[in-house]
Amino acid sequence: KSRDCAGGETMRAGKSVVYFKRDEHIPGVLAFPPKTDLHDHPLVLSGDIILQDKASCFSCAALDPDPSWSCIDACAAPGNKT
């Protein structure tokens, strides 16, 4: 096991196993060890998982939008927010 994800969970990535932890600060964010490459993983290709930097998730976590709101991210460069 990677020291970065000791006590974490695992998922399959092709023929290998990938370790991850659920982020302690932002619900719904999974943290992977450095240099983990999931770009060809079926969950990424299907859009079920979106790869992004943790810092990109903080704005939505801070806003904490109600599900009934319509929100527009008018400040982002190319990329996405959760």
PyMOL commands that set and color helices and strands:
alter all, ss='L'
color gray80, all
select helices_A, chain A and resi 3-5+42-45+54-63
alter helices_A, ss='H'
color red, helices_A
select strands_A, chain A and resi 9-13+16-22+30-31
alter strands_A, ss='S'
color yellow, strands_A
deselect
rebuild
show_as cartoon
